[in-house]
């Protein structure tokens, strides 16, 4: 396995294809399309794979970044749970026409830690109106692995994760 290879993790097929950022004797750093950035031990089952279509475009974006850019990345995609009272807002309902079987969420990208960004939202500094009014708590469990990323990757993943979460039954606001 070498940097730039496209792989799949046999035990976590839900992560989709992954781009090998760095390969060492004991472990590899891999960015999985739906599993985020992960350190994979050498003994774990990674299988060669191929990317096509939209996935191939995404991995060409990954290939345009150096290993140093990946290691210095400090941007995160974050999710904040919103109070269901947000359904009173017409713009939110229009963005989520199918309704929601799950929670209501705000999805964003930050160069701060998600906790610092949430606090800024809450006090009204650089705050989205929905989070300031309806924000309940961070939901980092929904975006695990999507932290410490280069900005271009985090910004690319934000709308993709929002769409994926909508498909999972969540109502999502994302700018």
C-alpha positions as CSV (number, residue, x, y, z in Angstrom):
1,X,0.0,0.0,0.0
2,X,1.3,3.5,-0.9
3,X,0.1,7.1,-0.6
4,X,-2.5,7.8,-3.3
5,X,-3.9,4.3,-3.4
6,X,-7.7,3.8,-3.2
7,X,-8.7,1.2,-0.6
8,X,-11.7,-0.2,1.2
9,X,-11.8,-1.5,4.8
10,X,-13.2,-5.0,4.8
11,X,-14.7,-4.7,8.3
12,X,-16.3,-1.3,7.7
13,X,-17.8,-1.3,4.2
14,X,-20.1,1.6,5.2
15,X,-17.0,3.9,5.2
16,X,-16.8,3.5,1.4
17,X,-13.6,4.0,-0.5
18,X,-10.6,5.6,1.2
19,X,-7.6,7.6,0.0
20,X,-4.3,6.5,1.5
21,X,-2.7,9.7,2.9
22,X,0.4,8.1,4.5
23,X,1.6,4.5,4.7
24,X,4.1,3.3,7.3
25,X,5.2,-0.1,8.5
26,X,2.9,-0.2,11.5
27,X,-0.1,1.9,10.3
28,X,-1.6,4.0,7.5
29,X,-3.6,7.2,7.6
30,X,-6.6,6.9,5.3
31,X,-9.4,9.3,4.5
32,X,-12.6,7.3,3.9
33,X,-15.4,9.1,2.0
34,X,-18.0,8.3,4.6
35,X,-15.8,7.3,7.6
36,X,-13.5,10.3,7.7
37,X,-9.8,10.3,8.5
38,X,-8.7,7.2,10.3
39,X,-5.4,5.6,11.4
40,X,-5.5,2.0,10.3
41,X,-3.1,-0.5,11.9
42,X,-1.0,-2.7,9.6
43,X,-2.9,-5.8,10.5
44,X,-6.3,-4.5,9.6
45,X,-7.9,-5.7,6.4
46,X,-7.6,-3.0,3.7
47,X,-8.4,-4.1,0.2
48,X,-7.4,-2.3,-3.1
49,X,-10.4,-0.6,-4.7
50,X,-11.3,1.7,-7.6
51,X,-13.1,5.0,-7.6
52,X,-15.4,6.1,-10.4
53,X,-17.6,9.1,-11.2
54,X,-18.1,11.5,-8.3
55,X,-15.9,9.5,-6.1
56,X,-13.0,9.7,-8.6
57,X,-13.4,13.5,-8.7
58,X,-13.3,13.7,-4.9
59,X,-10.2,11.5,-4.6
60,X,-8.5,13.7,-7.3
61,X,-9.1,16.6,-4.9
62,X,-7.5,14.5,-2.1
63,X,-4.5,13.7,-4.4
64,X,-3.9,17.5,-4.9
65,X,-3.0,17.9,-1.3
66,X,0.4,17.0,0.2
67,X,0.8,14.7,3.2
68,X,1.9,17.8,5.1
69,X,-1.4,19.6,4.2
70,X,-3.3,16.6,5.7
71,X,-1.2,16.5,8.9
72,X,-1.5,20.3,9.4
73,X,-5.3,20.3,8.7
74,X,-7.3,21.9,11.5
75,X,-10.8,22.2,10.1
76,X,-13.7,20.2,11.3
77,X,-17.2,19.4,10.1
78,X,-19.5,19.7,13.1
79,X,-23.2,18.9,13.8
80,X,-25.4,20.7,16.3
81,X,-28.7,19.3,17.4
82,X,-31.5,21.9,17.1
83,X,-34.8,22.1,19.1
84,X,-37.7,20.7,17.2
85,X,-39.4,24.1,17.6
86,X,-37.4,25.1,14.6
87,X,-40.1,23.5,12.4
88,X,-42.0,26.7,13.0
89,X,-39.5,28.4,10.7
90,X,-40.7,28.3,7.0
91,X,-37.1,28.4,5.6
92,X,-36.1,25.3,7.6
93,X,-39.3,23.5,6.5
94,X,-38.6,24.3,2.8
95,X,-35.0,23.1,3.1
96,X,-36.4,19.8,4.5
97,X,-39.6,19.1,2.5
98,X,-39.9,15.4,3.4
99,X,-40.0,16.2,7.1
100,X,-37.8,14.2,9.5
101,X,-38.0,11.0,11.4
102,X,-34.8,11.9,13.4
103,X,-33.5,15.0,15.0
104,X,-33.0,18.5,13.5
105,X,-29.4,19.5,12.9
106,X,-27.2,22.3,11.8
107,X,-24.0,21.3,9.9
108,X,-21.0,23.6,9.6
109,X,-17.3,23.8,9.0
110,X,-14.9,25.5,11.4
111,X,-11.2,26.1,11.9
112,X,-11.8,26.3,15.7
113,X,-12.6,23.2,17.8
114,X,-16.3,22.3,17.5
115,X,-16.7,23.1,21.2
116,X,-15.3,26.6,20.7
117,X,-17.4,27.1,17.6
118,X,-20.6,26.0,19.4
119,X,-19.9,28.4,22.2
120,X,-19.5,31.3,19.7
121,X,-22.8,30.3,18.2
122,X,-24.4,30.4,21.6
123,X,-23.1,33.8,22.6
124,X,-24.0,35.3,19.2
125,X,-20.4,35.8,17.8
126,X,-20.3,34.8,14.1
127,X,-23.5,32.9,14.8
128,X,-26.1,31.3,12.6
129,X,-29.5,32.4,13.7
130,X,-30.8,28.9,14.0
131,X,-28.1,27.7,16.3
132,X,-28.3,30.8,18.5
133,X,-32.0,30.4,19.0
134,X,-32.5,26.6,18.7
135,X,-29.1,25.0,19.4
136,X,-29.2,22.3,22.0
137,X,-25.9,20.4,21.9
138,X,-23.0,19.2,19.8
139,X,-23.6,15.9,18.0
140,X,-20.0,14.9,17.2
141,X,-21.1,11.3,17.1
142,X,-22.6,12.0,13.7
143,X,-19.5,13.5,12.2
144,X,-16.8,11.3,13.8
145,X,-13.6,11.2,11.7
146,X,-14.3,14.5,10.0
147,X,-11.9,16.7,12.1
148,X,-8.4,17.9,11.6
149,X,-8.9,18.1,7.9
150,X,-7.5,20.5,5.2
151,X,-10.1,23.2,4.6
152,X,-10.7,22.1,1.0
153,X,-11.7,18.6,2.1
154,X,-13.8,19.9,5.1
155,X,-15.7,22.4,2.8
156,X,-16.3,19.7,0.2
157,X,-17.6,17.2,2.8
158,X,-20.0,19.6,4.5
159,X,-22.8,19.5,1.9
160,X,-22.2,15.8,1.3
161,X,-22.6,15.0,5.0
162,X,-25.7,17.2,5.2
163,X,-27.3,15.3,2.2
164,X,-26.3,12.0,3.7
165,X,-27.8,12.9,7.1
166,X,-31.0,14.0,5.4
167,X,-31.1,10.6,3.7
168,X,-30.8,9.0,7.1
169,X,-34.0,10.8,8.3
170,X,-32.5,14.0,9.9
171,X,-33.7,17.5,9.1
172,X,-30.6,19.5,8.3
173,X,-29.8,23.2,7.9
174,X,-26.4,23.8,6.2
175,X,-25.3,27.1,4.6
